[in-house]
């Protein structure tokens, strides 16, 4: 398949870019400076629903657009380009993806229309340590009458402080690190024993810490089969990684564009600094790297959409894309700050905000090293 967007996908990309570009980085600055308690715009999330963006991967029967990973990726790229705080990754991609994959008819009817409309927010409570380790789950769920009792803690829960429902990964058998024995539960954040602490990250986006202390849920809170969440988690995490990689490309490319504008307008010794050959060489190198990263990401998203692709093949494509996008976006923001000079790290200039966002996106769902190790392990090293 050609590594280009179809006409329909390009139209979707332009629609998302046009919507988010109305305020651009100003939306992030306003939410940050006003110390908004949610850290995101509910009105914008509803607009996402009205435009069909929030339900991009939800089937039409539940109010969504019924599209695929590539379409989710172009939306994620626009979010990265404009640094817009949004529950799209946590809710529309990870949360809705799990309910689409594993949910009962009742669970789908309960949550998917709300997400598609931009009214409901889901959050996946998976991580427990300082680094991405999706199978190192220590939180436990034990049988309790007709339901379950959950205990443990979760970190880096994207938009967990504003979620209408938490999807909690807990161990129901086996030991920490086992790929089997993990189950998923839909938990109301208002349930007794659930404590949520918002953590505004360095890039002014949102995550949460969640404590579960004897949290009791009914049997119908189980999402999918008992002990059997592992394969579905792998699938949705690969989708989330592809979208995070797309956001990295969006952020890196916009930092590059800001730098090009600066090179054209900043003068030194009576000349625009963009005329200096050393800076031209650095800009040309960065341009080619961004194009390679964009191709890797689009190729991974297309692989996820292709019927019959083996899980290992999809995981490999996504690992390449996330690692490459992370490396290149990091180079883009470093070069942006370097070529801006000292002013690049002042809050007046946006490039510092892009550097912070890239650092967080790199850690989201596995950094460069995590995915390089995954590739090496798959090759038997």
N, C-alpha and C positions, 0 to 999 in steps of 0.2 A: 504494500500500500504506500502511495506517495506521502511524503512527510509534509503535507500542506493541509490547511483547513478546507473543508467544503464551503460552498457559498453560504449554506445555512449556518454552519459553525462560525464563519466569519461575521455574519450578521449578528449572531448571538454575542460574539466578542465585542463588536462595536456597540451593541446595546448596553452591555455591562460596563464598558469603558465610558460611554456617554453618561450613564447614570452616576457612576462613582466619581467621574471627573468634574461634575458640577461643583463640588466643594473640594475635591482633591485632598491633599494633606491637611487642609484647614479643618476638616471634620475631626481628624485625630487630635490636632492641637486644641480644638475647642473642648472636646471631651476630657482631655488631659488637664487642661488649665482650669476648667470648671470643677474638677474633681467629681465628675459625674459618678453617682453610686453604681450605675450599671456598667459604665465604661463602653457602651455601645448605644446606637440609636434604634429604639423599638420602631419608630416610624420608618426608618430605612429598611428594617427587616420586613415590615409589612409591604413596603414597595417591592422588595424582592419577591414576595409572594404574589403580588398583583402582576408582576412582569414574568412570572413563571420561572424565576431564577432559584427560589428557595426549594422548589420541588423538582429540580432538574432531573433527578434520578428516581423520582417516585412515579409509579405507574399512573396512567390517566384515570383509572378507576378510583383512585384515592386522591384525585385533584392535582396530580403532578404533570410534568411534561413528558415523562417516559423516555428521556434521552440517556446518554451514556457518559463514560469516563472522560472522553475528549471534551464534551460540552461542560462538564463540571470543571475540567482543567482550565478552560478559557475564562470561566468566571473567577476561578482562584487566581489566575494570572492578573486579572484586572484588580482584584483585591490587593495583591502584592504591589502592583504599580502605584496605587493610590494610598497604600497603608491604611486602608479602611478597617476599623474594628468591626467584626461581623461574626455571628455564630455559624457561618456557612460551613466551615470545615468540620466543626464538632457536631453540628446538628444535621445539616443536609447531607453530608458525606458519611461520617462515621456513624452517627446515631440512626439516621433514617436507613442507611445501608444495612445495618444489623437487623432492624425491624423488617425491612423488605425481605431479607434473606431468611430470618429465623422466626419471625413473628407469627402468632396465630391470627386467624381472621379477626378476632376481637381486638387483639393488640394493634393490628394494622388499622382497623377502623377507628380505634381510639386516638392514635397518634399521627399517622401519616397525613391526613387532611390538614391538621393544625400546622404541621411543619410546612406543607406545601403552600398554605395561605400566609405564612410568615407570622403566625400567631403563637405557635408553640416552639420551644427550644429544648433540644435534647442534649445531654452531655455524657460522653463515655468516660467512666471512672475506671481506668486501667492501670496507669503507672503507679509505682509505689516507692521508687528510689530516685536518686538524682540523675540517672541516665536511663535511656530507653531500653527496657528489658521486658518485652511483653509477656514472656513466659515465666518470669520470676514473680509469681503471684502468691503472696502469703495470706492475704485476707481470706477468711473462711466463711462458708455457709453450711450450717448444720441443720439437720431436720429438727423441727420444732412443732409437734402436733401435725396439723394439716399443711403447715408451711415451712418456713426456714428462718433461722436466726443468723444475722450477718455481723461479723466483727472484723475490724481491720482499719487500715488507713489508705488514702489515695492522695497522690500529688499530681500537679500539672494537669488538672481536669479543665479542659478548655471551656470557658464560659460556664463553669459549674455553679457559680454564685447566682446566675439568673435562670438556671435550667428549670423547666417544668417537670422534667423526669430525668433521673439518673439511670444509666445503664451500667450496673456494677459488675465487674468481673471478680469472681470469688472462687476459691478452690473448694470443691466438694469431694475430692478424693486425691490420693497421691501426695507428693511432697513438692516443696518449692522448687521450681525449675522444670518440672515435668510438663511436657507439651499436652498431655491428656489430663483429665480430671478438673477442667475449668468449666464453670457454668456462668451464665449471664442472668441478671435479675433487673427488672424494671422497678425502681424505687422512687417513691414520692419524697422529694427533699424535705417535706414537712413531717415525715414520720419520726416518732419518738426515737431518740438515740442517734439521729443524723446531725452532725455539726459541720457547718460549712464556713470556711474562711476565704474571703476573696484575696488573691495575691495579684496586684497590678505589676506586670512584668516590666523589665527595663525598657521595652519598646512601647509602653503604655497600652498594651493589649492585655487580655484578661485570662486568668486561670484561677483555680481554686484548690485548696486543700480540704479534704473531706475525711472526717472521722466517723466510723461506724461502731457503735457501742450497743450490742444486743439489739440490733434493729430487726424487728419481726415483720416478715412479709408473707402474704398468702402464697399458696402453690401456684396460682395463676400469674404470679410475678415472674416466674421462670420464663426466660426467652429461649426457645428452642429446647433441645434435649438436655437432660441432666448429664454432666461430665463431658458434653459434646460440643462445646463452643469453640474449640481450638481452630478447626478449619475455617469457620465463618469469620473468626477474628483475623486470621491470616489474610483472608480475601479483602476484608474491609480496611485493614491496615495498609495493604498494598495500594488500594484506591486512595486512601488518605495521604500516603507518601507521594503518590503521583501528583495529587493536588497541591501538597506542600511544595513539591519541586516546581510546579508551575508558578506558585506564588514567589518562589525564589527567583525564577527567571524574570517575572514581572518587576520585582523590586530591583534586581540587578540591572535590567535594561533601562529602567527609569533613572537610576543613579547615573548610568552611562550617558543618557540623554541630557540630564542636568549638567554633567561635566562638559559635554560637547558645547552646550550653550555658553558655559563659563569660559571655555577656551576661545570661543569666537569673540567674546566681549571684553575679557580682561586684557588690558594692555600693559606691556612692560618694554622699556627702551624704545617706545614709540611704535611698537608692533603688537598685534594680537598674539597672545602666548600660544594659540593654536597653530601659528606659523612655524614654531620651533620644531625641528625635525624629531628631536628626542620624544616630545610629547605626542607627535603624530604617530610614531612607531608604537608607543604604548597604547594609544587609542585604537590603532588598527588591530593590534594583538587582542585587545579586549573585545572588539567587535566580532572577530572570528570565534573567540571562545564562547561568547553569548549565543551565536548562531548554532554552534555545536551543541551547547546545553539545551537550547530550545528544540532542536531536532531529537535529542535523546529523550526529552520529556514527552514530546508528541508521540514518538515511537512507543514509549511505555504505555501511554494512555490508549493508543490504538490497540496495543497488545491486550490490554485489559478488556477492551470491547470486543475482541475477536472471539467468536464462538469456538469452543473446543480446545482452547489453548491450555496446555498443562500448567498447573499451579506453579511448578518450579520455573517454567519458562517466563511466566508473568512476573514472578518474584524477582528473577534475575534482571529483567528489563527495568523494573521499578528501582531496584538497587543501583543500577548504573545511572539512571536518571537522577535519583535523589543525591547520589554522591557527586555527580558532575555538576548539577545545578548548585549544590552547596559550595563546591570549590569555586565555581565561576562567579556566583553572586558575592562571595567573600572577596574575591579579587576585584570585582566591580566597585564595591563600596570602599575598599582600601585605596584603590586608584582614585576614586572620586575625592576622598579626603586629601590624599597627597597632592592632586593636581589643583585643588582649591587652595591649598596652603593652610595656614593657621586658621583662617576663617571657617574652614570646613567643619571644624568641631564646635563652632558656636551654634546656639539654638536658632539664630536668625536664618541660617542656611539649612535646607532640608536634608542635605546629604548625611548629616549625623543621625537623623531619624531613620534613614534607610539602613545605615550600618547597624543600628540597634535591632531593627526588624529582621535583618538577615541573620544576625546572631541567634535570635529566638527561633526563627524558622529552621535554621540548621539543626537545632536541638530537637525540634518537634518531630516525633516519630522516627528518630534515629539520625545521628549526625553522619558526617562523611566517613569517619572511622568505623562506625557501626556497619554501614553498608559495604564498605571495602572489605571488612572482615567477613560479612555474609557471603560476598562473592568468592573470597579466597576459600572459605569453608566449603562452599558448593563445588569448587574445583579440586577439593581434596588436599588443600594445603594445611 
